[in-house]
Amino acid sequence: MSTLRRLPETTVNRIAAGEVIERPASAVKELVENSLDAGAGRIEIVLREGGRSLISVDDDGHGMSADDLSLAIERHATSKLPDDDLMDIRHLGFRGEALPSIGAVARLRIDSRRQDADTGWAIQVDGGRLSAPEPSSRARGTRVEVRDLFFATPARLKFLKTDRAEFGATLDMIKRLAMAHPEVGFTLKDDQRTAFQAGAEQGELLDARAARLARVMGREFVENALPVEADRDGIRLTGLAGVPTYNRGNATQQYMFVNGRPVRDKLFTGAVRGAYQDFLSGGRHAVLVLFLEVDPAFVDVNVHPAKAEVRLREPGVVRGLIVGGLRSVLAAAGHRASTTVAGQALGAFRAGTQPETPRFSMPLRGGGGGSYMPRQDSAAAREAFAAWQSPEGGLSGVAESAVREFIDPSGRVETQAADAPAPSADFPLGVARGQVHGTYIVAQTMDGIVLVDQHAAHERLVYERMKRQLDENGVARQGLLLPEVVEMEETDADRIAARADELASLGLILERFGPGAIVVRETPALLGQCDIRGLLNDLADELAEFDQATGLKDRLQDVCSTMACHGSVRAGRRLNAEEMNALLREMERTPHSGQCNHGRPTYVELHLNDIERLFGRR
């Protein structure tokens, strides 16, 4: 075995580059963060071949002198730790590894000029070989050019994806940084086009942030999002959270920031899932952007090479803040549903106006698309349409029967009396005018109509009523004829025993039973016969990860949801005017009534202007 020796500086830098510079997007992230730390108001990024041949980052920040440039390319040289305190980090970068790491694996050139300097300076690093600073005609700010990325470590090139994929990763990263810093203008270009451009937003932070989010995520998101503002123990949470009916099939549209730093962390994703668990089915995910502001002394950002994760001193407090803040704004939204529900309905109706093959497509409960195709091979149907289009407009008995069958095969259309009350602003969901197919309520509002799925709506109302009763009266318990002893790891048993009082409030009575064992004496009555061992193991895992036991509460809510589904008004039941209007009024009073327990909308609202457009009146 060879003797110990120090590795050459070049090798050390290349090892560091392997941790920090994983792909072109990683290099861009480090360079853009340096620009933000330098107080830039404008940042322009240019890539060629996805970043392989060229990465250019140009800003109008503070700039550097010749001496600063010489230090900037040395490892662990930084201006961002004035007191050398790693628990008081107030910048995005702080290690001083990015520039020397990039210079070790690529051809790096930096041109910079301070605002108060008469001239700029430039320095070159080629695969770790340094050149002396030389004068440059650079204006104020800094431009960093990275050419031939990984030419000094060609094996890394084999792990890169296509140019398009690498550029896409950079675009996603730039959008995240742009969300967190609305006061800064960002531009991202490739060889042929400008892929992203956002000018610096003006005004107060919250207004500027909303404008930036509309530019990055689309106006539709802002229109269907609720403002989040909450604080606890000196920790502040702000952002925008989409209403439950505005959701996605994956979690890629969930963005988290801690002190302006984009992060991906299980704590945040778990908290969001917990906050929305009453409103979304398992395969759907909320859309939101959250900003957490916490004292730097209570957060450790030095736990990941790319600083993509953070560690919080009080994770339970933060999780509770996120869950509580999101549930509060969702409750305040009342019966509001996503505007995209009406948009999808109108799109389906417009699709049905095609003359060749009339087709009405609407989302089905399972999330897929369903359609109803007219029976165009029916002679009676063809006769009916021909008669309807004739100048006289008259219908024969056979044709009239065919049209009636085509429009409503079941013949179940109930209408209300003409003297029903007129719509008013006091009734946002309108006044019931009829029931179609024993399933859908048609209501008239001040400026349109509302279609309500009576089963989905009543399911949500019953579920919310059951939750209120649980909160007011507590959870009923059932004693076990033979208490069950569950053996587990000593640390897991300690965690569960320490939360015995909290679990008792949820109907689970337990206590220690010697080393590494828990005895369960009573369980929640709602659960019936349950897998006690599996329940305790899940609770132990949650306590170890989040320091909070939510699994038992989740199971109780799942049971309530199932009971609400079976105890609600079924589709096919005919309702009179009083029953329908009572359902509408209770929906207006009940939080979250805009979606059922599975995240599907309970009603669709169509404004009169949109309806008139469907018929060519506008």
Secondary structure as GFF3:
##gff-version 3
##sequence-region A 1 618
A	DSSP	alpha_helix	9	20	.	.	.	ID=ss1
A	DSSP	alpha_helix	24	37	.	.	.	ID=ss2
A	DSSP	beta_strand	42	48	.	.	.	ID=ss3
A	DSSP	three_ten_helix	49	51	.	.	.	ID=ss4
A	DSSP	beta_strand	54	59	.	.	.	ID=ss5
A	DSSP	alpha_helix	66	72	.	.	.	ID=ss6
A	DSSP	alpha_helix	98	105	.	.	.	ID=ss7
A	DSSP	beta_strand	107	113	.	.	.	ID=ss8
A	DSSP	beta_strand	120	126	.	.	.	ID=ss9
A	DSSP	beta_strand	129	130	.	.	.	ID=ss10
A	DSSP	beta_strand	134	136	.	.	.	ID=ss11
A	DSSP	beta_strand	141	147	.	.	.	ID=ss12
A	DSSP	three_ten_helix	154	159	.	.	.	ID=ss13
A	DSSP	alpha_helix	163	180	.	.	.	ID=ss14
A	DSSP	beta_strand	185	189	.	.	.	ID=ss15
A	DSSP	beta_strand	194	198	.	.	.	ID=ss16
A	DSSP	alpha_helix	205	217	.	.	.	ID=ss17
A	DSSP	alpha_helix	219	223	.	.	.	ID=ss18
A	DSSP	beta_strand	225	232	.	.	.	ID=ss19
A	DSSP	beta_strand	235	242	.	.	.	ID=ss20
A	DSSP	beta_strand	247	248	.	.	.	ID=ss21
A	DSSP	beta_strand	254	258	.	.	.	ID=ss22
A	DSSP	beta_strand	261	263	.	.	.	ID=ss23
A	DSSP	alpha_helix	266	275	.	.	.	ID=ss24
A	DSSP	beta_strand	285	286	.	.	.	ID=ss25
A	DSSP	beta_strand	288	293	.	.	.	ID=ss26
A	DSSP	three_ten_helix	296	298	.	.	.	ID=ss27
A	DSSP	beta_strand	299	300	.	.	.	ID=ss28
A	DSSP	beta_strand	311	312	.	.	.	ID=ss29
A	DSSP	alpha_helix	315	332	.	.	.	ID=ss30
A	DSSP	alpha_helix	339	351	.	.	.	ID=ss31
A	DSSP	beta_strand	360	363	.	.	.	ID=ss32
A	DSSP	beta_strand	369	372	.	.	.	ID=ss33
A	DSSP	alpha_helix	379	389	.	.	.	ID=ss34
A	DSSP	alpha_helix	397	407	.	.	.	ID=ss35
A	DSSP	beta_strand	413	415	.	.	.	ID=ss36
A	DSSP	beta_strand	431	436	.	.	.	ID=ss37
A	DSSP	beta_strand	440	445	.	.	.	ID=ss38
A	DSSP	beta_strand	448	453	.	.	.	ID=ss39
A	DSSP	alpha_helix	454	473	.	.	.	ID=ss40
A	DSSP	beta_strand	477	487	.	.	.	ID=ss41
A	DSSP	alpha_helix	490	498	.	.	.	ID=ss42
A	DSSP	alpha_helix	500	504	.	.	.	ID=ss43
A	DSSP	beta_strand	509	512	.	.	.	ID=ss44
A	DSSP	beta_strand	517	524	.	.	.	ID=ss45
A	DSSP	three_ten_helix	525	527	.	.	.	ID=ss46
A	DSSP	alpha_helix	532	546	.	.	.	ID=ss47
A	DSSP	alpha_helix	551	567	.	.	.	ID=ss48
A	DSSP	alpha_helix	577	589	.	.	.	ID=ss49
A	DSSP	beta_strand	603	607	.	.	.	ID=ss50
A	DSSP	alpha_helix	608	614	.	.	.	ID=ss51
###
